[in-house]
Each structure stands twice: as structure tokens, then as C-alpha cells.
């Protein structure tokens, strides 16, 4: 198969952000080459790292080469895109003939740094994990326990893992304890495209005013800049400099907007509710909360963990890939990627 990896194509807003993904595509390109695929790159010049621009692969650059012509001249069969949810990505899709397969890549979850996943449907809210393997995934409790312990041990420490809440308890909110509200970056694509609420100030006020007897702890996103955040008697703010998991076992539940942090708290064993559409929507990973139809009491939020356990087992042991291992041909050949690049 002739595969074209793209980076920052048609991106006008800080195309250098895609350069951090060059190493991911370069590593996978090596394994795909060893598996018999022909690899090329088409990139914005500001979206590459010079050490990966080698003679091993043919590189085309936006502004010097026309994307549609590169596709035709090289008989490209597959185009790989990072993210896929911007206006620039829409333009790229429109430039691809219908017979070309599109594969999307995005950062993973546990943790985001050093992990990634690929999808033929899209990333984040556009992913369809039930169709991508979740529905037929065979849950293995022992393997899940080991994978969960390994991931959480790296993030909170192995000693604290000994005191984790049981993952298999029925998840029920406890409003006698503080409810944690991890805030999002209002400019994040997931908020812009897939959230019913765009303002973190309004998000905080909605819960503070609807549940005045409940204490909330709101945590600003570390990379976000807010015009203002409201003051409420039942809301305190946690500095983004503080380890977000310092007092996780003191919380009676976590409510957020399609944030990766929701997955991390759910994996810890806390009751979690999510607003907006994200990768976990409809999967049972946590409770899908209707923002315009909130329950009369937060303690009414209860959900079963069996589908949640299956979801996280699938994410940890199947869907999420280690970036450092993508250079390993055997690792790639045993992953779901083999079914995509065929």
C-alpha cells in the first residue's frame, strides 16, 4: 500500500504544533516500510522536525508541491492525518478522492504523553470504538487489573495504588463530599465542536447554583486563559500547579466536559459524570450527563461498572499504543494497525 503521512497541511493557526507528532509518524513509517508498504510525507514546513526529514522517505512540502497532484502522481492509497477535526482537515479531506482511505491519529490517554491511537472514523468525539473493536472485545479481569495497576502506579505511585477504591463497586455520587470539576480550555477543539457549554464560568455557576448545598472544587486547565471565573460560596478553586490527584480519594464524584481527565478519574475508581460528546460517550465508561436535564440531586447519579471495566480494558490493552514501540515491526504487526493498512 502507498501511504502518505501528512503534518500541518492547510493549517494557518500555529502549524508548528504538529511538529511534535512527526516522531510518531516517523516511527510508524519505519515499521510499515518493513512490512512492505511504500511511505511518503506531505507537510507544512513548520510542522516537521529536521532530524526526521531524511532521504529514507520522499518529502513533499505545502507551497512547493500541490497536494492533489502528489496524490495522483504517486497513486496514493491511504492518507494519515493527525487529529482531523479542524477546518484545515476538512479541506484536506475534500482534496482526497473517495477511493483513498483516511486514517486519523491522536494522543492516547494513560498518559497522553508517549501514547497514541489510530481510527478510520476520526478522533475524540468522532471516534466509534464500538465499531473499532470495543463491541467484540473480550474482557479479561486479571489482565485489566495488571494494566490498571501499571498505569496508575506510574501516575500516582505504587504505594497509593494499594489504597485505590475498588473498581467494581457500583458507582454512586456522594454529595456529602466535595465534587471535583476539572475545567477545560475553552479554545480546545472538543469544547468548540462537541460541548453544549462553551464557557467554564457558566459551567461552574450552573452546578453551584443548582446544587447550593454541595461543595465543589474547580480546577482551571493548566494551559487555559479565562477572562474570569465566578465566585460562589460553595466553590473553591484548586491551583493548576497542584497535583490533580493529591486528594482524589476525598472526592464524592467528578463532573467534567469531555475531558481526558474524566477517563483518568474513572480509572482510579471514582464515580464520574461527563458532559458533551467525547471518546467515551455511550460506552458506559462513566455516566453521560444531560447538561440541560440535570438530576434533582447529584446523589441520583448511579451507574454499573461492568461496561466501564470492559471499556477501560479495551483502551489500555488494545486501542492505546506506545509511541516508543511503533518503531518495532513485530509490535505493529500484532496490533490493530495491520487491519487498517491493508
N, C-alpha and C positions, 0 to 999 in steps of 0.2 A: 504494500500500500504506500502511496505517496502522501506524506503528511507534512502540512505546513503549520508550524508554530507561529503565533502572532503575539506581539507585545506592543501595547500602546497605540494601536492603529486607529487613526482618526481622533485620538484623544487630544483635546485642546487644554483641558484643565490639569496641570501638573503631570504631564506624561512620564516624568521621571519616577513616579510612584510604581510603575510597572517594572522597573529595573530590578527590584527586589525579587521578582518572580522568575527572572532569567535563569537563575541557578536551578530552579525546579524543572523548567522545560529542558534545560541543557542536560540534566541528569537523566530524565526520561528519554530524551533523544538518543542518548548513548545505548540504553537498553533496547529501544525499538530498532536501532540500527543493527544491533547484534541479533535481533530476531527477524531480520530480513526486510525491514521497512526502509524506504528512502525518505530522508528528513531534510527539510528546508525551513528557513526562517524569513518572516516578513515583519519588520519592526519600525517603530518610530526611533529615530537616532537617539533620542533622550531616554528611551525605555530599555536600553541594553547596558550590560557591564562589559567593558572592553576585553576582559580576560576570557570571556566566553565566546567572543567573536573570533573564531578560529577557522582555518582552511578546511577543517573537518566537515563543515556544513556550508552550504551555499546560503548567503545572507542577502536579502533584498531590503531596501530601505524606502520608507514613505518619502515622497518628494523626488526620489530618483527613479523609482520604478512604480508603475501603475498596478495596483492590487489585482484588478480583474485580469490584466494581461499576464501577470505572474501565474494566476490560477490556470489559465488556458495553456500558456506556453509549457508549463510543467506537468500538465494533466493531473493536477492536484485532486486527490480523492477525499481528503479529510483535513479540516482546519481546526486547530486547537486555540481556544480563546480563554484568557483569564478573566473570570467574573461574568461578563456577558450581560450586564443589566444597565448599562449606560446608553445614552443616545448614540455615542460613537459605535458601540457594539451593534446597535440596531442598523446603523449604516453599513457596518461590515457584513452583517447577515444579508442585507439586501444586495450586496455585491456578489454574494455566493450563489451560483446556480443550484437548483433544487437537488441535483444528483450528488452534491458534495455533503459529506457527513460533517456535522459540527459537534465538537466535544468541548465542554466547559470545565474549567478548573477553579478551585477556590481553596483558601486556607481551611485546615481542619479545626478541631475543637479542643482536644485534650492533649497538649495545649494547642493554641493556634500556631505558635511559632514551631517550625520544624515538622508540621504535618500538613496534609492536603487531601483533597478528594476530587474525583472527576465524575461528570454526569453528562449524558446525552440530552437531558431535558433542560438543564440550567442549574444555577446555583442559588443558595439561600431559599427564598420563597418560591423559586421556580423549580427547585428540585422535586422529584417524585420518587421518594425512596421505596414506597410500596411496590412500584413497578421496577425498581432498580435492584431488587433483591430482598428487601425487608419482609415482604409478604411470605416468601418461602424460606426465610432464614430459620435455621434450626438452632434454637436456644440451648445453650449448654451452661448450666448454672455454675459448675466448677470453673470452667474456662472464663466465664464472665467475672466471677469473684477474683480470680487471679489478675485479669486485665484491669479491673476496677481498682484493686489494691495497688497495682503498679503505677497507674496514672495518678491516683490520689496521693500516694506516698511521695511522688515527685513534686506535687504541688503544695501539700500541707505538712509533709513529714510523716515518716512511717510510724512514729510513736503516736501521733494524733489519730492515725488510721485505726488504732486499736479501740478508739472511743467513738467511732462513727455510728450514727443511727443505723438501725437495721434497714437495709434497702427494701425488704419485703413487708414491712409494716404498712397497713393501709394509710395512705397519705391524707391527713386532715389538718386544716389550718387551726392554729391555736392563737386566738387574738388576745389572750392574756399575756402573751409575749410580744416583743416588738416585731413588726412586719417590715422586711427589708425591701427597699425599692431601688434597684440598680438602674441608673438613668442611662440613656443613650445619647450619642452625638446626633444632634438634630439634622446635621447635614449628611448623615450616613444614608447610603442608598436604600437600606432596609426600611428606614423611617420614611424617607421620601416616597417610596413606591408601595410599601406594604404595611403601613401602620395607620390605624384610624385616628391616631392623635400625633400631631407633629411637634407640639410644644411640651417640653418637660415640665415647665411651670404649671401648665394646665393639668398635666398628668398627676403631679403631686397634689394639687388643690382638689382634684376630683376625689381622690381617696381620702384625703384629710377631712374634707367637708362631709363626705358621705358616711364616713365612719369616725365621728368625733371622739368616741371612747377608745379608739385603737391608737396605739403609739406606732409611729413609722420612723424608720431610719432611711434616709435617701442618700445615695452615693453618686455624686457627679461623675460622668465619664472622664477619665484622665486626659483624653485628647480633645474634649469638647470645650467650647466657649459659649456661655449662656448670657443673654442680655440681663436676666435677673431670675432668681429663684424665690418663691414665696415664703413668707414667714407664717407658720401655723403653730399653735400651742402644742399640738400633738405630733410635730415633725421635727426631728433633729437631723443634722447633716454630718455625714462621715467624710472626712478628707480623703481625696483620691490617692493621697500618699500612704494611707494606712492599708495594710494587707487586708483585702476584702474578705478573707476567710478567718480573720482573727477571732471573731465571736460568732461564727456561723451556727454553733450549737445552741446559741441563746435566742435564735430567731424562731418565731412561730410560723413562719412562712415567707416566701419570696414572690414578689409580683414585679414583672418587667415587661418590656416591649421587644418582642422577637430578638432577644439578645443572646449571644453565645454564653454569657454568664448564667442564664437560666438553665442551660444544659449542665453547666458545672455544678450548680447548687442542687439540681435534681439528682445528679450522680452521687453527690455527698449523702443523699438520703432525706433531704428536706422536702416538705410539701411546696410545690411551685405552681404558679399560675402565669400564663403568658397572654399578652395582648398583641394583636396583629398577627400577620402571617410570616412564618419562618420555616426553617428546615424541619422542625418538629411538629408543625401544625397537623392535627388529625392523626398523629402517630400513637398517642397515648403516653408520650414521654413525660408530659406534665398536663395540667388542667388548662384547656383552652377557654380563656375568659372572654365573654362578650362585653366589650367596653361600654356599650350603650344599654346593657341589661345586667348590671352588676347584681349579685345576690344581696338580699337584705342584710345578711350577716356574713362576714368572711369565714366564720366557723362552718358555714354551709358548704364550703369548698372541700369536697372529698373525692378521691379517685383511687382506682385499683392500680396495683403496681405490676401486674403480670405483663401487660403490653408494654409498660415502661421498661421493664427489665429486658425484654426482647429487643426493644429499640436500641437501648444502650449497648447491649451485647453486639448487635449488628454494627453500630457505629464504631465501637472500639476494635472489634476483631475482623471487620470486613471492609467497611466503607472508608475509614480513615487510613491513609497511607503515610509512612515515614519518608520524608523528603530525602534523608541521607541514604535510604535504601533503594531509591529509584534508579541509581546507577548500577544496581545489582540485577543482572538479567534474570536470574533464577527467581528473585523476589517478584519482579514484574510479571514473569511468565505464570506465576501461581496466583496472581491477583485477578480481580475482575476486569482489569485493563485489557486482558487478552481478548475478551469478548467484544470490547469496543473497537479495538484496532484490528479489524478483520474485514 
